[in-house]
Amino acid sequence: MIKPIRVMALALAAMVFSSAAAAQGFDLRRLFLGGGVSLNSVSGADDGTGFQIFGGYNFPAIAPNLYVDAEAGYMDTGKLDRGVCTGFCNAKVNGLWTTGVIRYLVTPKVELIGRAGLDLGDDDGLMVGIGVGFIISPHLKLRAEFVARDNVDSLQFNVVFYPW
């Protein structure tokens, strides 16, 4: 029963983001790809080193220096070991996620990032995060973020690439 709900939630998020993109006039140059590494923790377990990959679309500015993005991706926590087994035991937590991201450009090279959305994988539920982005060039950004899900907290380092 939960799997169909996840698929429906992902489809609904995709429809919302695609209709918003259509209303703005879809621009292929606003698509981006990203990925990175994460240090993941679950209460009472050893930390796991994992990864995430994602893609997204950034919409035109909604106010001076204020931007909104739609992102969707996949995360894997790496192996989480537990001495006393309650909850996630010697396991990986992984799955799809989707978030809305708000970015505030502090300087031409630094942006503050906030995110909120849904994890549709093993740690399904709400996810929120904060971070900072460093703009290296018009095609490359580096991000450092803290992302909290229902059970997994992650410190992430991501590379964002605008290929067009």
C-alpha positions as CSV (number, residue, x, y, z in Angstrom):
1,M,0.0,0.0,0.0
2,I,2.8,2.4,0.8
3,K,4.6,2.0,-2.5
4,P,1.6,3.2,-4.6
5,I,1.3,6.2,-2.3
6,R,5.0,7.0,-2.9
7,V,4.5,6.7,-6.7
8,M,1.4,8.9,-6.6
9,A,3.2,11.5,-4.5
10,L,6.2,11.6,-6.9
11,A,3.8,11.9,-9.9
12,L,1.9,14.7,-8.2
13,A,5.2,16.6,-7.5
14,A,6.3,16.1,-11.1
15,M,3.0,17.5,-12.4
16,V,3.2,20.5,-10.1
17,F,6.8,21.3,-11.0
18,S,6.2,20.7,-14.8
19,S,3.1,22.9,-14.8
20,A,5.0,25.6,-13.0
21,A,7.7,25.3,-15.6
22,A,5.2,25.5,-18.4
23,A,3.6,28.6,-17.0
24,Q,7.1,30.3,-16.9
25,G,8.0,29.1,-20.4
26,F,10.3,26.1,-20.1
27,D,13.9,26.9,-20.7
28,L,16.3,24.0,-21.2
29,R,19.2,26.1,-19.9
30,R,17.6,26.2,-16.4
31,L,18.0,22.4,-16.0
32,F,20.8,21.2,-13.8
33,L,22.3,18.0,-12.6
34,G,24.1,17.3,-9.4
35,G,25.6,14.7,-7.1
36,G,27.8,14.4,-4.0
37,V,28.8,12.6,-0.9
38,S,27.1,12.6,2.5
39,L,27.9,11.7,6.1
40,N,24.7,10.1,7.4
41,S,23.7,9.4,10.9
42,V,20.8,7.6,12.6
43,S,20.4,7.8,16.4
44,G,22.3,5.0,18.1
45,A,24.1,3.8,14.9
46,D,27.6,4.3,13.4
47,D,27.7,6.9,10.7
48,G,27.5,5.9,7.1
49,T,29.1,7.5,4.1
50,G,26.8,7.7,1.2
51,F,25.9,9.5,-2.0
52,Q,23.1,11.4,-3.7
53,I,22.4,12.2,-7.3
54,F,19.8,14.7,-8.4
55,G,18.4,17.0,-11.1
56,G,16.4,20.1,-11.1
57,Y,15.0,23.2,-12.6
58,N,15.6,26.8,-11.5
59,F,12.9,29.2,-12.0
60,P,13.4,32.9,-12.8
61,A,14.0,35.2,-9.8
62,I,10.9,35.8,-7.7
63,A,12.4,38.9,-6.0
64,P,15.8,40.6,-6.2
65,N,18.4,37.9,-5.4
66,L,15.7,35.3,-4.5
67,Y,15.3,32.1,-6.5
68,V,13.2,29.0,-6.3
69,D,14.2,25.6,-7.7
70,A,12.5,22.2,-8.0
71,E,14.8,19.2,-7.3
72,A,14.3,15.4,-7.4
73,G,16.9,12.8,-6.7
74,Y,18.1,9.5,-5.2
75,M,20.1,9.1,-1.9
76,D,21.9,6.2,-0.4
77,T,23.2,6.4,3.2
78,G,25.9,3.8,2.9
79,K,25.9,1.0,5.5
80,L,24.6,2.0,9.0
81,D,25.9,-0.4,11.7
82,R,24.2,-0.7,15.1
83,G,25.4,-2.5,18.2
84,V,21.9,-2.9,19.7
85,C,19.4,-3.4,17.0
86,T,16.2,-1.2,17.0
87,G,15.1,0.3,13.7
88,F,17.7,0.4,10.9
89,C,20.2,-2.4,11.6
90,N,23.3,-3.1,9.5
91,A,21.3,-1.6,6.6
92,K,21.3,1.0,3.9
93,V,18.6,3.6,3.8
94,N,17.9,4.8,0.2
95,G,15.3,6.0,-2.1
96,L,13.9,8.9,-4.2
97,W,13.2,12.3,-2.9
98,T,11.8,15.6,-4.1
99,T,12.1,19.1,-2.7
100,G,11.5,22.8,-3.3
101,V,14.6,24.8,-2.8
102,I,14.8,28.5,-2.1
103,R,18.1,30.3,-2.7
104,Y,19.1,33.8,-1.6
105,L,22.1,35.3,-3.4
106,V,24.2,37.0,-0.6
107,T,27.0,38.0,-3.0
108,P,27.5,37.3,-6.7
109,K,29.4,34.1,-5.6
110,V,27.6,33.0,-2.4
111,E,24.0,31.8,-1.8
112,L,22.1,30.6,1.2
113,I,19.9,27.6,0.6
114,G,16.8,26.3,2.3
115,R,14.9,23.2,1.2
116,A,11.6,21.3,2.1
117,G,10.0,18.3,0.6
118,L,9.3,14.6,0.7
119,D,11.5,11.6,1.0
120,L,9.8,8.8,-0.9
121,G,12.3,6.0,0.0
122,D,13.1,3.9,3.1
123,D,13.0,7.0,5.3
124,D,9.7,8.3,3.8
125,G,8.3,11.5,5.2
126,L,9.3,15.1,5.4
127,M,12.8,16.4,4.7
128,V,14.2,19.8,5.3
129,G,17.6,21.3,5.0
130,I,19.8,24.4,5.1
131,G,23.1,25.2,3.5
132,V,25.4,27.4,1.5
133,G,26.3,27.4,-2.1
134,F,29.5,28.7,-3.8
135,I,29.2,29.7,-7.4
136,I,32.4,28.8,-9.2
137,S,31.2,29.7,-12.7
138,P,27.8,30.0,-14.6
139,H,28.0,26.2,-15.1
140,L,29.3,25.0,-11.8
141,K,28.3,25.3,-8.1
142,L,29.5,23.7,-4.9
143,R,27.1,23.2,-2.0
144,A,27.5,22.3,1.7
145,E,24.2,21.4,3.4
146,F,22.6,19.8,6.4
147,V,19.5,17.8,5.5
148,A,17.2,16.2,8.1
149,R,14.7,13.4,7.4
150,D,12.5,11.5,9.8
151,N,15.3,9.1,10.8
152,V,18.4,10.1,8.9
153,D,20.4,13.3,9.2
154,S,23.0,14.1,6.5
155,L,25.9,16.5,6.1
156,Q,26.3,16.8,2.3
157,F,28.8,18.1,-0.1
158,N,27.4,18.4,-3.6
159,V,28.5,19.6,-7.0
160,V,25.8,21.2,-9.2
161,F,26.4,21.4,-13.0
162,Y,24.4,23.4,-15.5
163,P,25.3,21.7,-18.8
164,W,23.6,24.1,-21.2
